[in-house]
Amino acid sequence: RRQVNYQESVKYILDIPKFTVKNHLTHTKEFLLRLGNPQVGRKVIHVAGTNGKGSVCAYIQALLLAEKKRTGFFSSPHLVKINERIRINGEEIDDETFLAVFQKVKTTVDEMEKDGLAHPTFFEFLFGMAMTAFAMADMEYIVLETGLGGRLDATNAIDDPVLTVITAVGMDHMEILGDTIEKIAAEKGGIIKRQVPLVFDGNNVQAAAVFRQIAENCGAPCRKITKDAYEIQEITEKYIAFSKRSAYDEDTTWRLSNTGCYQVDNALLALEAVQLLLPKRHLKLWKDTLFHVKWPGRMEEILPGVYIDGAHNENAVERFVETVKRRPVHGGRTVILFSAVKEKEYEKMIAELCQNLSVDSYVITTVESTRKVDAGELARIVRKYTDSEVTVREQLEEAWAEMMKQKGEDGIAYCLGSLYLVGMIKELVKGEPEC
């Protein structure tokens, strides 16, 4: 049989959703077993939550690497290239390794199908690949981001993480996870394990109560991080500075090279997590490390005065609004480029933007997705909530050009509403100079 090449392996994976359904966790456990249980003997940090999962994982990964720990990181979704989902010691997996891992996993899947077992889903297949890659590279720590929810997520087939982390919880994927914060929190809290320490974002009182109850039932020691844990000292165009409100840390100023207020919560969750794993703190090293973390698509300045943000649900848009309001005042125009996909509560997201921010103009476009929302429909809703200028450009290239024109020399532009949009913009801007 002819060996596939890298491009064919990626095509195969992207085509999986067309012929499979989500499997039970017993199936994922069997899949891992047949792959040789690549997770055994590795320290897994399992991270769930609605918003901030990727950022928290990126901060944890950076701190572990700074401490010279061999660290693997499995994340989703990817913005431009599928390899982004599997990182070994901070570097995304190269095409050659990707292909080698794909072939090993594909052989296992073929054998499973011969034995009458279902084919893994797109996400399950990539999870199997990630764990295989981490075993092959002999990672000591694995930072594992859940795909969706927690309780039934394929990543929850790992029974014995060393630590679980739950980030901010909000209303998203309600059609799958439930229509109240408590129901969603119960799904996310499904990753909490017996006697395994938990660090969680406690800013939402209802969600925090759910996590505490589950942790208590599991005998899992837990630590809660809320906005009371820190004070933001300044936000500039380039960074955010904050101090922790704890006895031995209050004189220390931490900086993140990101201006999203929400990133402070994420950084503190990561610090708390790593402190539990490695109690000996190297304060200066950790401060330097956090300042140099760059996680794409989160309040990321991709060209001078142009920011992309992955906010794609109501809770994330609220945090985005909070950040923009706290940024230094600038003299030029403020433009927002917006798009969304169908299952999101895009009317609530739009209302939040229009009612709480002073924006000169909106440019509305369409994302490349089967679940895209018609730009005309989005524009109609925007006009309902604002008197600002609203322009529709179906094609992203045209929308981008329109946004840049409206922004002018000294304005600021924000692009948000969907991770698809962020990925498309990153692809589009690749050819342009970095800021």
Secondary structure, 3 states (H helix, E strand, C coil): CCCCCHHHHHHHHHHHHHHCCCCCHHHHHHHHHHCCCCCCCCEEEEEECCECHHHHHHHHHHHHHHCCCCEEEECCCCCCCHHHHEEECCEECCHHHHHHHHHHHHHHHHHHHHCCCCCCCHHHHHHHHHHHHHHHCCCCEEEEECCCCCCCCHHHHCCCCCEEEECECCCCCHHHHCCCHHHHHHHHHHHCCCCCCEEEECCCHHHHHHHHHHHHHHCCCEEEECHHHEEEEEECCCCEEEEECCCCCCCCEEEECCCCCHHHHHHHHHHHHHHHHCCCCCHHHHHHHHHHCCCCCCCEEEECCEEECCCCCHHHHHHHHHHHHHCCCCCCCEEEEECCECCCCHHHHHHHHHHHCCCCEEEECCCCCCCECCHHHHHHHHHHHCCCEEEECCCHHHHHHHHHHHHCCCCEEEEECCHHHHHHHHHHHCCCCCC
